[in-house]
């Protein structure tokens, strides 16, 4: 009887802990939204699209868009970097990869001081452009490289469905790659692709946490 009581109390304690954590995450949702995370309704759509990407990538066609580079000289869409991204992706998947000749119609915008807000605002810009001119591929992969004095300051990667739904997005900064990460060469592209394919093995709720609270 004592043993039963012990395990009953233990189970009850674990349940209480889970409920507290769940309520804490829910309570933090407005704060996450204030910092730039989208509402849960949008995150739910992202999780659905991400799961479809996980299950269908190998048979899909993926358009690799020119990479946007932004530094003190300005913003430029670089198709050769898109070709480099295509080469890196090709080492990870059998999906059909295409490299369009057209450049994205989305204008570059300042990064600002809130990278999370930038990420999701930028995703909405790309979504609007894709909805206006739907891609011929199943998915569109878009990457951005921000740099200063030849060193990377921020990276962004997005995967959209043909109609513009976010299926994957992620940001990187010096916390991920350090302060001396060179912008020239293929290393930024390799980092983006490595994390993308690592994340494709994760659960959708880890990649897009409920209410934006991970």
Wavefront OBJ file of the C-alpha trace (Angstrom):
o trace
v 0.000 0.000 0.000
v 2.872 2.365 0.832
v 4.535 1.556 -2.496
v 1.274 2.233 -4.324
v 0.933 5.569 -2.535
v 4.547 6.425 -3.417
v 4.046 5.798 -7.140
v 0.658 7.502 -7.108
v 2.243 10.624 -5.619
v 5.106 10.433 -8.107
v 2.721 10.142 -11.042
v 0.615 12.970 -9.700
v 3.710 15.129 -9.324
v 4.761 14.483 -12.893
v 1.281 15.340 -14.132
v 1.299 18.592 -12.203
v 4.740 19.442 -13.636
v 3.550 18.789 -17.184
v 0.463 20.948 -16.641
v 2.547 23.769 -15.168
v 4.970 23.677 -18.115
v 2.095 23.611 -20.602
v 0.435 26.570 -18.926
v 3.747 28.459 -18.778
v 4.251 28.000 -22.525
v 0.701 29.154 -23.187
v 1.242 32.167 -20.948
v 4.414 33.019 -22.881
v 2.622 32.920 -26.243
v 1.729 36.666 -26.249
v 5.372 37.494 -25.509
v 6.584 35.252 -28.358
v 4.065 36.900 -30.679
v 5.210 40.357 -29.555
v 8.770 39.435 -30.524
v 7.708 38.335 -33.992
v 6.411 34.756 -33.834
v 3.247 34.209 -35.900
v -0.050 33.116 -34.333
v -0.647 29.459 -33.562
v -3.087 29.175 -36.496
v -0.239 29.961 -38.918
v 2.242 27.743 -37.077
v -0.219 24.850 -37.385
v -0.236 25.330 -41.177
v 3.570 25.406 -41.149
v 3.713 22.118 -39.238
v 1.364 20.472 -41.734
v 3.445 21.704 -44.675
v 6.662 20.638 -42.940
v 5.376 17.082 -42.433
v 4.419 16.931 -46.105
v 7.906 18.154 -47.005
v 9.436 15.432 -44.827
v 7.387 12.737 -46.500
v 7.502 13.975 -50.087
v 10.842 15.672 -50.659
v 12.528 12.781 -52.451
v 9.863 12.773 -55.176
v 9.427 16.541 -55.351
v 10.764 19.256 -57.615
v 12.553 22.024 -55.715
v 13.332 25.418 -57.202
v 16.545 26.902 -55.783
v 16.158 30.672 -55.921
v 19.119 33.031 -56.339
v 20.630 33.778 -52.938
v 20.117 37.270 -51.581
v 23.330 38.812 -50.243
v 23.215 42.014 -48.206
v 26.296 43.926 -47.064
v 27.618 47.478 -46.889
v 27.665 47.598 -50.704
v 23.950 46.876 -50.989
v 21.594 43.972 -51.726
v 22.170 41.629 -54.664
v 20.441 38.452 -55.865
v 23.244 36.028 -56.739
v 22.405 33.175 -59.082
v 25.923 31.629 -58.797
v 25.327 31.242 -55.057
v 21.984 29.651 -55.921
v 23.935 27.186 -58.070
v 26.250 26.523 -55.121
v 23.233 25.922 -52.902
v 21.859 23.550 -55.522
v 25.112 21.545 -55.473
v 25.005 21.266 -51.693
v 21.347 20.205 -51.639
v 22.025 17.616 -54.367
v 24.401 15.793 -52.014
v 21.516 15.238 -49.571
v 18.472 14.351 -51.645
v 17.289 12.756 -54.883
v 14.692 15.482 -55.381
v 14.703 17.200 -58.764
v 16.419 20.578 -58.329
v 15.913 23.504 -60.691
v 17.685 26.857 -60.875
v 15.462 29.564 -62.412
v 16.922 32.379 -64.487
v 14.503 34.959 -63.087
v 15.255 36.809 -59.891
v 12.763 37.029 -57.019
v 10.493 40.058 -57.153
v 10.732 40.661 -53.406
v 12.572 43.861 -52.520
v 15.313 43.653 -49.899
v 14.381 45.079 -46.490
v 16.547 46.117 -43.507
v 17.311 43.395 -40.989
v 16.679 45.651 -38.007
v 17.287 44.647 -34.403
v 14.726 41.846 -34.147
v 15.848 38.932 -36.316
v 12.869 36.762 -35.404
v 10.449 39.467 -36.506
v 12.457 39.955 -39.695
v 12.335 36.215 -40.428
v 8.557 35.993 -40.293
v 7.922 39.360 -41.941
v 10.253 38.297 -44.720
v 8.472 34.957 -45.034
v 5.204 36.828 -45.522
v 6.821 38.925 -48.287
v 7.971 35.805 -50.138
v 4.581 34.189 -49.628
v 2.845 37.169 -51.222
v 5.192 37.046 -54.210
v 4.651 33.311 -54.707
v 0.899 33.694 -54.485
v 1.067 36.321 -57.229
v 3.208 34.127 -59.499
v 3.060 30.496 -58.404
v 6.270 28.548 -58.906
v 6.342 25.631 -61.325
v 8.131 23.469 -58.748
v 6.591 21.773 -55.723
v 8.816 23.769 -53.373
v 10.960 26.898 -53.455
v 14.146 27.164 -51.403
v 15.237 30.703 -50.616
v 18.365 31.707 -48.688
v 19.745 35.043 -47.542
v 23.252 35.987 -46.402
v 23.855 39.205 -44.466
v 27.480 40.234 -44.035
v 29.737 43.092 -42.935
v 33.453 43.477 -43.632
v 33.438 40.073 -45.314
v 32.015 38.254 -42.280
v 28.540 36.765 -41.984
v 26.236 38.519 -39.548
v 22.987 36.654 -40.267
v 21.607 33.816 -42.371
v 18.009 33.007 -43.251
v 16.583 30.002 -45.052
v 13.017 29.380 -46.180
v 11.227 26.550 -47.940
v 7.821 27.363 -49.404
v 5.196 25.291 -51.155
v 4.335 26.414 -54.677
v 1.446 28.533 -53.363
v 3.632 30.273 -50.777
v 2.919 28.338 -47.593
v 5.931 28.246 -45.278
v 7.111 24.647 -44.914
v 10.391 25.506 -43.195
v 12.215 28.606 -42.026
v 15.139 29.240 -39.754
v 17.510 32.030 -38.772
v 21.186 31.883 -37.829
v 23.485 34.476 -36.283
v 26.827 34.642 -34.488
v 25.450 32.452 -31.700
v 25.376 29.645 -34.266
v 28.550 30.258 -36.284
v 30.764 32.667 -34.304
v 32.026 36.151 -35.049
v 34.591 35.241 -37.730
v 32.461 33.255 -40.167
v 33.571 34.267 -43.660
v 30.930 35.291 -46.185
v 32.983 34.277 -49.218
v 33.076 30.653 -50.313
v 30.511 27.921 -49.785
v 30.652 27.575 -45.991
v 27.481 29.633 -45.331
v 25.661 27.479 -47.905
v 26.926 24.272 -46.305
v 25.766 25.434 -42.881
v 22.299 26.232 -44.219
v 21.937 22.877 -45.987
v 23.332 20.874 -43.088
v 20.846 22.333 -40.626
v 17.964 22.052 -43.082
v 18.460 18.325 -43.536
v 19.116 17.764 -39.840
v 15.832 19.527 -39.086
v 13.985 17.361 -41.592
v 14.561 14.476 -39.158
v 13.022 16.393 -36.265
v 9.411 16.481 -35.135
v 7.324 19.276 -36.623
v 6.508 20.640 -33.165
v 10.213 21.071 -32.479
v 10.742 23.002 -35.695
v 7.537 25.040 -35.261
v 6.793 24.999 -31.517
v 3.173 25.504 -30.505
v 2.444 29.199 -29.954
v 6.046 29.929 -30.943
v 7.380 28.907 -27.536
v 10.144 26.306 -27.886
l 1 2 3 4 5 6 7 8 9 10 11 12 13 14 15 16 17 18 19 20 21 22 23 24 25 26 27 28 29 30 31 32 33 34 35 36 37 38 39 40 41 42 43 44 45 46 47 48 49 50 51 52 53 54 55 56 57 58 59 60 61 62 63 64 65 66 67 68 69 70 71 72 73 74 75 76 77 78 79 80 81 82 83 84 85 86 87 88 89 90 91 92 93 94 95 96 97 98 99 100 101 102 103 104 105 106 107 108 109 110 111 112 113 114 115 116 117 118 119 120 121 122 123 124 125 126 127 128 129 130 131 132 133 134 135 136 137 138 139 140 141 142 143 144 145 146 147 148 149 150 151 152 153 154 155 156 157 158 159 160 161 162 163 164 165 166 167 168 169 170 171 172 173 174 175 176 177 178 179 180 181 182 183 184 185 186 187 188 189 190 191 192 193 194 195 196 197 198 199 200 201 202 203 204 205 206 207 208 209 210 211 212 213 214
